[in-house]
Amino acid sequence: MQPYPHEVPAMTTLSQQVHQIAEQLPPEATWDDVRYQVELHASIERGLADVKAGRVVPVEELLAEFGVLE
């Protein structure tokens, strides 16, 4: 199974994206594999949308919040 492919063109429909995911699955894939790949793609798309909308936290701020910065 390949990791998430490069960004999907905006004009691609959900049906086309699901078809693309299915084509990349190995013959021995299970329903759990399908579920995982679909959720992975959805999570990445949500993350990309957050970045585009500016809903991000600088790494330094996050590390400081958790007391990781020295």
KEKOL-270864 format. One line per field, with one value per residue: residue number from 0; residue in three letters; chain; x, y negated, z negated of N, C-alpha, C, CB in turn. Coordinates in steps of 0.1 Angstrom, whole numbers, plus 5000, padded with zeros to 4 digits. Glycine has a CB too. Layout:
// KEKOL-270864
i	(NUM / ...)
aa	(Ala / ...)
ch	(A / ...)
n_c1	(X / ...)
n_c2	(Y / ...)
n_c3	(Z / ...)
ca_c1	(X / ...)
ca_c2	(Y / ...)
ca_c3	(Z / ...)
c_c1	(X / ...)
c_c2	(Y / ...)
c_c3	(Z / ...)
cb_c1	(X / ...)
cb_c2	(Y / ...)
cb_c3	(Z / ...)
//
This chain:
// KEKOL-270864
i	(0 / 1 / 2 / 3 / 4 / 5 / 6 / 7 / 8 / 9 / 10 / 11 / 12 / 13 / 14 / 15 / 16 / 17 / 18 / 19 / 20 / 21 / 22 / 23 / 24 / 25 / 26 / 27 / 28 / 29 / 30 / 31 / 32 / 33 / 34 / 35 / 36 / 37 / 38 / 39 / 40 / 41 / 42 / 43 / 44 / 45 / 46 / 47 / 48 / 49 / 50 / 51 / 52 / 53 / 54 / 55 / 56 / 57 / 58 / 59 / 60 / 61 / 62 / 63 / 64 / 65 / 66 / 67 / 68 / 69)
aa	(Met / Gln / Pro / Tyr / Pro / His / Glu / Val / Pro / Ala / Met / Thr / Thr / Leu / Ser / Gln / Gln / Val / His / Gln / Ile / Ala / Glu / Gln / Leu / Pro / Pro / Glu / Ala / Thr / Trp / Asp / Asp / Val / Arg / Tyr / Gln / Val / Glu / Leu / His / Ala / Ser / Ile / Glu / Arg / Gly / Leu / Ala / Asp / Val / Lys / Ala / Gly / Arg / Val / Val / Pro / Val / Glu / Glu / Leu / Leu / Ala / Glu / Phe / Gly / Val / Leu / Glu)
ch	(A / A / A / A / A / A / A / A / A / A / A / A / A / A / A / A / A / A / A / A / A / A / A / A / A / A / A / A / A / A / A / A / A / A / A / A / A / A / A / A / A / A / A / A / A / A / A / A / A / A / A / A / A / A / A / A / A / A / A / A / A / A / A / A / A / A / A / A / A / A)
n_c1	(5008 / 5005 / 5017 / 4998 / 4989 / 5003 / 4990 / 4955 / 4940 / 4918 / 4895 / 4888 / 4864 / 4848 / 4841 / 4859 / 4882 / 4879 / 4879 / 4905 / 4919 / 4911 / 4922 / 4949 / 4952 / 4965 / 4959 / 4953 / 4941 / 4922 / 4889 / 4894 / 4919 / 4909 / 4892 / 4911 / 4928 / 4909 / 4902 / 4927 / 4933 / 4911 / 4918 / 4942 / 4934 / 4917 / 4937 / 4953 / 4934 / 4931 / 4957 / 4957 / 4937 / 4949 / 4948 / 4968 / 4995 / 5026 / 5055 / 5074 / 5058 / 5040 / 5058 / 5068 / 5045 / 5042 / 5064 / 5088 / 5107 / 5140)
n_c2	(5012 / 4978 / 4947 / 4917 / 4902 / 4875 / 4842 / 4841 / 4831 / 4802 / 4804 / 4830 / 4855 / 4868 / 4894 / 4902 / 4899 / 4920 / 4942 / 4940 / 4945 / 4972 / 4985 / 4984 / 5002 / 5033 / 5067 / 5083 / 5067 / 5057 / 5049 / 5033 / 5021 / 5006 / 4988 / 4976 / 4962 / 4945 / 4929 / 4918 / 4903 / 4884 / 4872 / 4860 / 4842 / 4825 / 4814 / 4800 / 4782 / 4767 / 4756 / 4739 / 4722 / 4709 / 4719 / 4728 / 4737 / 4724 / 4744 / 4739 / 4726 / 4747 / 4766 / 4752 / 4750 / 4776 / 4778 / 4786 / 4771 / 4758)
n_c3	(5000 / 5008 / 4994 / 4986 / 5016 / 5037 / 5035 / 5043 / 5073 / 5072 / 5087 / 5087 / 5080 / 5051 / 5055 / 5075 / 5061 / 5041 / 5058 / 5068 / 5045 / 5040 / 5062 / 5056 / 5035 / 5023 / 5036 / 5015 / 4996 / 4968 / 4954 / 4932 / 4940 / 4961 / 4948 / 4931 / 4951 / 4963 / 4941 / 4935 / 4958 / 4956 / 4932 / 4938 / 4958 / 4942 / 4926 / 4945 / 4953 / 4930 / 4928 / 4951 / 4943 / 4923 / 4897 / 4877 / 4855 / 4844 / 4843 / 4823 / 4804 / 4797 / 4787 / 4765 / 4749 / 4741 / 4726 / 4737 / 4750 / 4745)
ca_c1	(5000 / 5013 / 5012 / 4989 / 4995 / 5004 / 4977 / 4946 / 4935 / 4906 / 4884 / 4886 / 4853 / 4850 / 4840 / 4871 / 4893 / 4877 / 4883 / 4920 / 4924 / 4908 / 4931 / 4962 / 4952 / 4969 / 4948 / 4950 / 4937 / 4910 / 4880 / 4902 / 4928 / 4901 / 4888 / 4923 / 4932 / 4899 / 4904 / 4940 / 4931 / 4902 / 4926 / 4952 / 4926 / 4914 / 4949 / 4956 / 4924 / 4935 / 4969 / 4952 / 4929 / 4957 / 4946 / 4981 / 5003 / 5040 / 5061 / 5080 / 5047 / 5036 / 5069 / 5068 / 5033 / 5044 / 5076 / 5098 / 5118 / 5150)
ca_c2	(5000 / 4966 / 4937 / 4907 / 4896 / 4861 / 4835 / 4845 / 4819 / 4797 / 4808 / 4845 / 4857 / 4878 / 4908 / 4904 / 4901 / 4933 / 4951 / 4940 / 4953 / 4986 / 4990 / 4985 / 5012 / 5046 / 5076 / 5090 / 5057 / 5060 / 5037 / 5024 / 5014 / 4996 / 4978 / 4968 / 4954 / 4934 / 4919 / 4911 / 4892 / 4874 / 4864 / 4851 / 4831 / 4816 / 4807 / 4791 / 4771 / 4759 / 4748 / 4729 / 4712 / 4702 / 4725 / 4735 / 4732 / 4725 / 4755 / 4734 / 4724 / 4760 / 4772 / 4744 / 4753 / 4789 / 4778 / 4793 / 4762 / 4756)
ca_c3	(5000 / 5009 / 4985 / 4992 / 5028 / 5037 / 5034 / 5054 / 5079 / 5067 / 5096 / 5085 / 5072 / 5040 / 5061 / 5082 / 5051 / 5036 / 5069 / 5068 / 5033 / 5042 / 5072 / 5050 / 5025 / 5028 / 5038 / 5002 / 4987 / 4960 / 4952 / 4923 / 4948 / 4969 / 4938 / 4927 / 4962 / 4964 / 4929 / 4937 / 4968 / 4950 / 4922 / 4945 / 4965 / 4932 / 4922 / 4956 / 4953 / 4918 / 4932 / 4960 / 4935 / 4912 / 4884 / 4874 / 4843 / 4847 / 4836 / 4811 / 4794 / 4792 / 4778 / 4752 / 4742 / 4735 / 4718 / 4744 / 4753 / 4735)
c_c1	(5009 / 5008 / 5003 / 4996 / 4996 / 4990 / 4968 / 4941 / 4921 / 4894 / 4880 / 4874 / 4856 / 4850 / 4853 / 4882 / 4892 / 4882 / 4898 / 4925 / 4922 / 4918 / 4945 / 4963 / 4957 / 4958 / 4944 / 4945 / 4924 / 4901 / 4887 / 4912 / 4921 / 4897 / 4900 / 4927 / 4922 / 4901 / 4917 / 4939 / 4922 / 4910 / 4936 / 4945 / 4922 / 4926 / 4954 / 4947 / 4927 / 4947 / 4965 / 4945 / 4937 / 4955 / 4957 / 4987 / 5017 / 5046 / 5067 / 5070 / 5042 / 5046 / 5069 / 5057 / 5035 / 5057 / 5088 / 5110 / 5127 / 5151)
c_c2	(4988 / 4956 / 4927 / 4901 / 4881 / 4855 / 4838 / 4832 / 4815 / 4802 / 4823 / 4847 / 4867 / 4892 / 4911 / 4907 / 4915 / 4944 / 4952 / 4947 / 4968 / 4992 / 4992 / 4996 / 5026 / 5056 / 5082 / 5079 / 5061 / 5047 / 5028 / 5016 / 5003 / 4985 / 4969 / 4958 / 4942 / 4924 / 4912 / 4900 / 4881 / 4865 / 4855 / 4839 / 4821 / 4808 / 4797 / 4779 / 4761 / 4750 / 4736 / 4718 / 4705 / 4708 / 4734 / 4729 / 4734 / 4737 / 4751 / 4732 / 4737 / 4767 / 4765 / 4748 / 4766 / 4790 / 4785 / 4784 / 4760 / 4742)
c_c3	(5000 / 4999 / 4993 / 5005 / 5028 / 5038 / 5046 / 5060 / 5074 / 5075 / 5094 / 5076 / 5061 / 5046 / 5068 / 5072 / 5044 / 5046 / 5069 / 5056 / 5035 / 5052 / 5066 / 5039 / 5031 / 5029 / 5024 / 4992 / 4980 / 4959 / 4942 / 4930 / 4956 / 4959 / 4934 / 4938 / 4964 / 4953 / 4930 / 4947 / 4963 / 4940 / 4928 / 4952 / 4954 / 4927 / 4933 / 4956 / 4941 / 4921 / 4941 / 4953 / 4924 / 4898 / 4880 / 4861 / 4846 / 4838 / 4823 / 4800 / 4788 / 4783 / 4765 / 4743 / 4735 / 4727 / 4724 / 4748 / 4742 / 4731)
cb_c1	(4991 / 5013 / 5023 / 4985 / 4987 / 5013 / 4979 / 4934 / 4934 / 4906 / 4886 / 4898 / 4841 / 4839 / 4828 / 4875 / 4891 / 4862 / 4877 / 4925 / 4916 / 4894 / 4932 / 4966 / 4938 / 4981 / 4952 / 4962 / 4934 / 4914 / 4867 / 4909 / 4935 / 4889 / 4882 / 4935 / 4933 / 4885 / 4903 / 4951 / 4924 / 4890 / 4933 / 4960 / 4914 / 4907 / 4961 / 4956 / 4910 / 4938 / 4979 / 4944 / 4916 / 4955 / 4932 / 4991 / 4998 / 5047 / 5072 / 5087 / 5036 / 5033 / 5082 / 5068 / 5021 / 5044 / 5074 / 5093 / 5112 / 5163)
cb_c2	(5000 / 4960 / 4929 / 4896 / 4901 / 4856 / 4820 / 4853 / 4820 / 4782 / 4805 / 4852 / 4862 / 4876 / 4908 / 4892 / 4891 / 4935 / 4947 / 4925 / 4948 / 4988 / 4980 / 4972 / 5015 / 5052 / 5088 / 5096 / 5044 / 5065 / 5042 / 5032 / 5023 / 5002 / 4985 / 4978 / 4962 / 4940 / 4927 / 4921 / 4899 / 4881 / 4874 / 4859 / 4836 / 4823 / 4817 / 4798 / 4776 / 4768 / 4757 / 4735 / 4719 / 4688 / 4733 / 4736 / 4740 / 4712 / 4762 / 4721 / 4716 / 4769 / 4771 / 4729 / 4754 / 4800 / 4783 / 4800 / 4748 / 4762)
cb_c3	(4988 / 5023 / 4978 / 4983 / 5041 / 5049 / 5034 / 5048 / 5095 / 5066 / 5110 / 5080 / 5080 / 5029 / 5071 / 5091 / 5040 / 5032 / 5082 / 5068 / 5020 / 5047 / 5084 / 5044 / 5019 / 5019 / 5047 / 4996 / 4994 / 4946 / 4946 / 4912 / 4958 / 4975 / 4925 / 4924 / 4975 / 4965 / 4916 / 4941 / 4981 / 4944 / 4912 / 4956 / 4972 / 4920 / 4920 / 4970 / 4952 / 4906 / 4939 / 4971 / 4930 / 4912 / 4884 / 4886 / 4830 / 4844 / 4845 / 4814 / 4801 / 4804 / 4785 / 4755 / 4752 / 4745 / 4705 / 4757 / 4758 / 4739)
//
